[in-house]
Structures are given as C-alpha cells and as structure tokens.
Amino acid sequence: MAQIRPLAPELAAVAAAELNEVESRIAGDIVELRQWIEEQPYLTTRTDDQFLVGFLRFCKYNMDDTKKRIEYYYTYKSTAGDFLKSRRIDDKVYGICRAGIFATLPKPVGPGGPRIHFTRMGQIDTSLYTAKDIFRFIMFRSEIEANTDDNWIISGVLEIIDFSKIPYALLRQFEPNLFKKMAAFLEYGVPTNLVGTHIVNASMDAQIILNLVRLVMKQKELLHIHSSLESLHKAIGKEYLPVEYGGTNGTYEEAMTHFEQQLNEFSDYFDEDEKYGVDEKLREIEPAVGTVAAKETPPSPASPPSPKCVSVPEGSFRKLNID
C-alpha cells in the first residue's frame, strides 16, 4: 500500500475524473516509477511515495510524461546556478517570508478546488532583494507545496497579485531571458497547473511588464487585469480573499507565520537536497537491460522546450484587456 496522504472526498473525485487516478493502481505505478529512477545512472532523486505520486498526478498517470517531468525538474535544479547557488534556507529566504510579500491562503476555492496564492509586490524592498531572490523563494515554496499540498498538485493554483506601489527598480530587472527561465521551471518543472492569474492595482509601467508575462504564458487567457478591488471581489469571491482585502480567508500575518513554520520543518529536507540532481557525464550511459532509456537531454533552463517562450521585439507590446 502506498504511503501517501488520504484525500478529501471532493479532491479524490477530481483526481479520479481529471487525472485518471485509480486508487488500486497507485502503489504499482509508484513502484514502476521508482524502479525506472533507480535504473538511470545519471539521475539521483527523491523516491518516497508522496513525492512521486505528485508527479504521477500532474502527468495524469502517463508514465513517459512523468519520467520527462522528473528529469527536467532535476536538470533545472542542477543547472540553474544563478537561481540556486545554494538549496539551503538562508536569511534571504526567511526575510522574504517575513516581509509580507507572499501568502498561501488557508482555504482553497472549494474543498476540491485550487490553492490560492496572494502576492503584494509593493512589499518588496529592492535594497534587500532582487527579482532572482524572489524567484528563488518561489522555488523553495514550490518544493514545500509539492510535498504538502494536495489541492496545489491536483487542482492547481490561482494567483492573485497586487501591483500597487511596486518598486520601479524591480520592474527594470524583469527582462525576457529571466522570464524564459522562470516560465520554463514553472511550466515544465513543478507539478501544478496555473488555473488563473488575477492582477489588481497595476500601473501602466506594470502593464508593460505583464505583456512580457503574457508572451511566455502557455495559456494567455488565464491573465486577468482588474481595474478595481470590487472587480477582484466579483471575480474571486470575498470569502477566498485575505482579511486585508475585504475577505475572510485568513490574514497575511497568519499566512507568514504558517509558512515560516514550514520553512523550519523543511530545513533538513533542503540541506539534504544538495545531493539530488543529474550528472550529465553519466546521462549517455546505456541503462540496464529491460529499463527505459532516456537519452534525450531535457532542454536547458535558459532555452525551455516551448515555442511560446520567445524574445520580445521592440514595439510589440499589446494592450491588455482590463476587467
């Protein structure tokens, strides 16, 4: 029997209907995936049941897709030195946590619905943190959620971002190559789907940056720009927003405290994470007889495997629809 968390009935129904999950087959699929990992000389990954089932669920139990996803996940982590100079939790990670920038809200959109993330861009102090620091923090958070949050994996994530008071110095750091790297990891690495991004309080300068985001998004229709807080209330529902925005879905202070507790609990996990990754020198070695060969090297994080991640020519910014 697989050692995984039991799902709430509503979430189990989503997994069965949308992800092809069959409870009686989960343990066997995990064993097959683990065996494949152990037979690849170049790949050193986590193999506990809960971690592996997250990738199987994301890939709708397509074994070949799951193998490719895990390969890219660890290839990225092994090569993205500019983002992950160290996988250990440090003062910058704790500082960003305590700054009130990010909140993972306690209540998803219904018991079987997506997790809700809320971001306040105006809380970013550019004298302390760069865009790369912020993305590194997001990678840490994604790793924790991949291990703890079944709604995040099965039903995806809904992002709400407040662009008020966003530092201009931060906007200047967002350039196409950075977006390509970020989009590659979020689209091809982490085992979750973005089901929508809602922006409120965006200035004209911020809207230019959002056009860059749109260019590298897999589904451009998922980006919504709200002209007022009332528009956001109507689109999301007050019950799913934090108290600070007129809702009842917890406070920012509570979310920050909870995530700092998670960082403390995962300290040893991230220390251990240094040993996992890919060894490119071993990638071309033939696997043992009876195993599945994986000779294709996943695309480099700087060049994600998607024609949608393209450079932005001058003057190509398109006007965004305002809700």
C-alpha positions, 0 to 999 in steps of 0.5 A: 500500500502506498504511503501517501496522504488520504484525500478529501472526498471532493479532491479524490473525485477530481483526481479520479475524473481529471487525472485518471487516478485509480486508487488500486493502481497507485502503489504499482505505478509508484513502484514502476516509477521508482524502479525506472529512477533507480535504473538511470545512472545519471539521475539521483532523486527523491523516491518516497511515495508522496513525492512521486505520486505528485508527479504521477498526478500532474502527468495524469498517470502517463508514465513517459510524461512523468519520467520527462517531468522528473528529469527536467525538474532535476536538470533545472535544479542542477543547472540553474546556478544563478537561481540556486547557488545554494538549496539551503534556507538562508536569511534571504529566504526567511526575510522574504517570508517575513516581509509580507510579500507572499501568502498561501491562503488557508482555504482553497476555492472549494474543498476540491478546488485550487490553492490560492496564492496572494502576492503584494509586490509593493512589499518588496524592498529592492535594497534587500532583494532582487527579482532572482531572490524572489524567484528563488523563494518561489522555488523553495515554496514550490518544493514545500507545496509539492510535498504538502499540498494536495489541492496545489498538485491536483487542482492547481493554483490561482494567483492573485497579485497586487501591483500597487506601489511596486518598486520601479527598480524591480520592474527594470530587472524583469527582462525576457531571458529571466522570464524564459527561465522562470516560465520554463521551471514553472511550466515544465518543472513543478507539478501544478497547473496555473488555473488563473492569474488575477492582477489588481492595482497595476500601473501602466509601467506594470502593464508593460511588464505583464505583456512580457508575462503574457508572451511566455504564458502557455495559456494567455487567457488565464491573465486577468487585469482588474481595474478595481478591488470590487472587480477582484471581489466579483471575480474571486469571491470575498470569502477566498480573499485575505482579511486585508482585502475585504475577505475572510480567508485568513490574514497575511500575518497568519499566512507568514507565520504558517509558512515560516513554520514550514520553512523550519520543518523543511530545513533538513529536507533542503540541506539534504537536497544538495545531493539530488540532481543529474550528472550529465557525464553519466546521462549517455550511459546505456541503462540496464537491460529491460529499463527505459532509456532516456537519452534525450537531454531535457532542454536547458533552463535558459532555452525551455522546450516551448515555442511560446517562450520567445524574445520580445521585439521592440514595439510589440507590446499589446494592450491588455484587456482590463476587467 
